[in-house]
Structures are given as C-alpha cells and as structure tokens.
Amino acid sequence: MDRPHSPHKLRERLEYALVWPWVKFLGMLPRPLARAIGISFGLTIYFVHGRLRRVGLRNLALAYPQMPARERGRIVRGEFISLGRQLAEVCLFPRYTRENVSRIVVYEGFENFERAYARGKGVLFLTGHIGAWELSAFAHSLQGHPLSIVMRSLDNPYVDGLLQRYRTMHGNRTVDKDDFVRGLLSAMRAGETVGILMDTNMTPPQGVFVDFFGIPACTASGLARIALRTDAAVVPGFTVWDAKLRKYILRFDPAVELIRTGDNEADIVANTAKFSHVIEDVIRRYPDQWLWVHRRWKTRPLGEPPLY
C-alpha cells in the first residue's frame, strides 16, 4: 500500500493539479473557443508524441495495406483532431442541459433503441472508441435514458474520480471491468441499458480471436456471453461528428440478430465476430474518428510473431 506522501501518490496529485485547472478553464469558455483550444491541444500531441503517431500509422498499414502513406498520415492527424474536439466537449459537460444538448448532439434511429428497450430484457449498447464516445452516454442520460458504462478505471485515481463525476452527472453509473459479468447480469435482469466499448485489445480467456480488418484480433467476448444468456437486445450506437451539420449524430441501428446454433462456445465466437464487424463497418465510414493509436492487435494467436 502506498504511503500518503509516497513519490507515487505525489505524482498522481501533481497530475491532477495540472489537469483540473485546464478542465475548469475549457469548461468556462464559449464552446467554439473551447473546441478550438481542444483541437489545438490534440494536434500538439500529434506532433510531439512520436510513439502514438507510429502506432497509428502501423495500425493503418495493417488495416489498409494498399492505402498511400500520405492518406494514412491524414487519418492519424484527423484522429487527434477528433480527440481534441471530444476533450472540449467533456470539459463543457456541466453546462449541457436537456434543453440545450440538441445543439451539440442529435439522434438518428432513436426508434431502434426504443423498440429494444420496450422488450424489457435489457439493452446492450454496442459501441467503440469512435467519434465522441464519452458524449454518447452523457447525451443519452440528459434525454432521460441513463445507462451503465463498462470501462477500465484510469491509472491515476484522482483524475479517474474527476472523469467519473462528469460521466455520472445525470444518472449514469460505471461498471468496472473487474465486476463485468455480475454488473451486466444485474442490469439485464432489471431491464436496464449498459454501454460496452468492445474495440480494444484483450487477452484470453476474456477475449477470443475474431477477424478485425481481416487480421485475428483478441476481442472481448463478454457481450456475446451476456446477450446469449439473457436474450438482451444488442443495439449498435455510435456518436460521430458531422462536419456539414457541425454537430454530433448519436445513431442507433436495429438490434443485431444473434446467432444461435446450440453450440454455446461456437455461438460466443460467432456473435463476437458479428459485433466486431459492426464496429469495423463504422470505422470504415469514419476512419479519422477511430482510436488508431491503440495497439488493437497486440495479443497474437499462439505461435504468431508480434505486430508491433
């Protein structure tokens, strides 16, 4: 256990002391200015953080081997713009209300969510690190539809606590990945909605290998396991930036039809592959809004060499 004044704790407190004033500062600015500063910050990270840039370019080379290098660079740069824009939106959360949130994010396909929720068996909100994923749950809760969000806690507990306060301002709650199964089963029994980001690298046994951009990727299988067990509706939902509207669109697609062959383990893999394909389709439509700097293919099947 860390002592109260250990170097580790002091570093965490210093990081928080640096983060909090910037969050407050951006949150006080007019939205266009806050976004401009957020985007500038994202571009600064793009230029100075060579390792992240290299990971993004490597992932794009794996996913799009025929793509010109210049286009890969454009997409990675666009990703940092997207991240900077989302940073500003998160800082502005305390100022958003049910009356003004439609100026920032609008629904598309809301009837798909309503139909799934009306079944009463719970809704599994299938999403990924695309566009403004933090805004997805926040805006939905502002409209009177709070949900639980399955996420890994940040390494810095003080910064994590700050983010949790912002995420849960309007009834949302978080479910730690360590309590994943129990939390989801409880939510489905209560007919609730749970958001799951399932586009990050996993390790067995929590993950199974399915193709992602044609490359085996170790992918979280928990969503498929819970859906098959509870018959909850799996509804794809993504919040993406629309440059023409100058707003985000929170789009819900029809619930994914589950594969049921009677072989539970095979069905888990098949449905995980199906969910992963849904995410891939969205990334292909909005390639500069996905988190390419994450080492998505880090875990390899036994005997395969590393890709990074």
N, C-alpha and C positions, 0 to 999 in steps of 0.2 A: 504493500500500500504506500502511496506517495505521502511524504510529509507535507504539511500545509505550505511550507516555503521551499520545497524542493525545486531545483532548476527546471524540472519538467512542468510543475504547476505554475511557476513564474512565467515560463514561456507561453503557456496557454493563456494566462491572464494578460500578457502583453499582446498576444494576437487578438484577443477580444477587445482590448483597449484601442487597438488600431482599426478594427472592423466597425465597432459600434458608432463612432462619430461619423464615418462615411455613410453608414446606413441612415442615420438621422439626417445628415446633410442632403443626401439624394432625395429622401422622403419629404423634405420641405420645399423642394424646387418645383417649378412648373413642369408638368410631365414631359413636354418636348425637350426642355433643357436637361432634365434628369436622364432621359433616354440618350441624348447626345453624349453626355458625360459617360454613361454606362457603356455605350458603343465604343467611345474613345478608349476606355479602360480595357475593353475586350481586345481591341486592336493593339494596344500596348503589350498585353500579354502575348498576343500572336507574334509580335516582332521580337520580344525578348526571351520567350520561353521556347528555345530550340527543340528541346526533347518532346514537348507536346506536339509541336509542329511536325516533327519527324514521325511520330506515332500516327498522326492523322494522315500524312501522305502515304505511309506504309499501308494503312488500312484501305485507303482508296486504291492503291495499286493492287491489293488483293481482291477487292470487290469489283473494280473496273480495270482489268489489265490492259484494255485497249484504249483507255482514256488518255489524252495528251497530258503531259506533266503540267502544262500551264493551266489546264482546266482543273486538275486536282488541287493546285495551289489556290485557285479562285474559290473552290468549295471549302477548303480548310479556313481560308480567311473569312468567308461568309459565316462559317460556324462560330467564330469568335465574335462576329458582329451580333449574331443571334444570342449568344450567351451574354454579351454586354447589355443587349436590349432587355433580356429577361432579368438581369440583375437589377436594373432600374425599376422594373415592374414590381419585383419583390419588395424593394425599399418603399414603394408607394402603397403597399397593401393597406396600411392603416387609414388611408384616405379614400379607399374604394368602398362604395355602399351599393345596396341593391338598386338604388335609383340611378347611380352613375356608371355602374360596371359595364353596361351595354355600350358605352363609348369606347371601351377598351377591348371587350371580347363579346362576340355574338355567337348564338347557337346555329348549328346546322344539323338536321336529323335528330332533333330532340325527341321526336316521337319514337325513335328506336329505343332510347333509354326508358321512356315512359312505359312502353309495351313490355319491356323486360322486367322493369320494377314491379309492374302490376301482377306478375306471376306469383309474387310473394315468396320466392325461393332464394332471394338474394341476387345481387348483380356483381359480377367480377369485371371490373373496368380494366380492360386490356390496353396498356399504353407503353410508352417508352420515352427515352430521353430525346424527344423531338420537339422543336419549337419552344414553347413556354410550358413545360410540364408542371412547373410549380403553380402557374396560373390556372391550370385545368381544375384542380381540386378546389382552389380558393374561389374562383368564379362560380363554380357549381354550388359551393356551400352558401355563397351570398344569395343565390337564387332560391335558397331553401332546401337544398339537397346535400346535406353534409355526408361525408364518407370517411372511411378509414383508409389510410395510406400506408402501404408496406414499404419501409425504407430502412436502409442501414444508417445508424447514427454516425454523425461526423466524429472525427478523431478528437477534436477539441470540444470538451463538454460545454464550455461557456458559449462558444459560437453555435453549437448544436442547440442549446437551450434557447438562444435568440431566434434561430430559424423555426424551432418548434412553436414558439409563441406566435410567430407570424402565420405559420401554416394553420394553426388551430383557432384563429380569431373568431370564426363564425361556425363553430360546431364540429369541424373536422377533428379526427384523432389519428394518432400514428400507431402503427403496429411494428414492433421491432422484428427484424428478420429472424432473430433467435426464438421468437414466440410465434412464428409464422403460422403453423398448422392450427394450433389451438385458437389463435385470434381469428383466423378465417372461418373455421368451423362455427365458432360462436356467432360471428357476424352473419353467416349464411342462415343459421337457424333463426335469427331474428329478422331475416328478410332485408338486411342492410346492404349497402354498397361498399365495395373495397377496391381501391385502385392499386394495380400492381405494375411496376416497371420491370419488364422481363427481357430487356435487351442488353444485359451486362454479362460479363464472363462469370461462369460458375465453376465449381469443382464437384466431382462425384462424391457422395451419392445425391447431393441436392440438385445436380444438373445431369442432363442426358445429352448425347451428341445428336444434333439435327443440323441439316444444311442451312446456312445463312449466307446469302450471296454465293451459293454453290460450294461453300467451304464448311466442313464439320465444325460446329461451334457448341461448346458445352453450355446448355441453356437451362434455366430454372424450370423444373417440371412440376413445381408445387401448384401452379394454377390449374394445370390439367388434372392433377390428382384430386384437388378440391372440387372442380367442376364435375368430374365423373362421379364423385362420391355424393355430392349434394344436389345435383341437377340444377345448380345455379346458372343463370344466363351469363354468357361471356360476351360482353359488348365492347368492341373496339372504340376507343375515344382518344382523339389527339387534338391538341391546341397548336395551330400553326399560324405564322404571321402571313397576312395577305397584303402585299405591297400596294395593290390597287385600292383596297378598302382603307388601308392604313390602320387596320385593326387585326386582332387575332380572331380566328374562327375555331370554336370548340365543336368539332364534328363527331357525332355518334353514328356508327354504321350499324346495320342489323346484327343481331346476335349471331355468333358463329355456331353453326350446326356441329355438334360434337360427333366424333367417330366412335361408334360402339360396336365392337365385334365379339365381345365376350371374353377376349384375352386382355385382362386389365393392364398388364405391363406394356403390351404392344400398343394398346389404346393410349396410354400415357405418352408414349414416344410419338405416336401419330398425331395426337392433338397438340403436343408441344411444337411439332414441326409446322402444323397448320397455323398456330398462333404466331410463330416466328415469321412465317411467310406473310402474314398480315402486316407485321411491323416492317418487313423488308419492302413491301409494296409502297408504304407511306414514305419511307426513306428515299426510294427511287423517285417519288414525286417531288420531294423537298430535300434534296441531298445536302444543301448548305444549312439545314436546320437540325441535323443529327449530330450526336456526340462522337465524332470520328476520333477524337484524341483518347478515347478509352480503348484499352487493348482487348478488344472483343474476342479475339481468337488466341488468347494467351494459353489456356488449357488445351492440350492436344491429346488425341487418342493415343493409347499406349503404343509406343514404338515410333511415333511420328516426331520429327525434329521440331524445335521451337520456330515460330514465325517471326519473333521479334529479337 
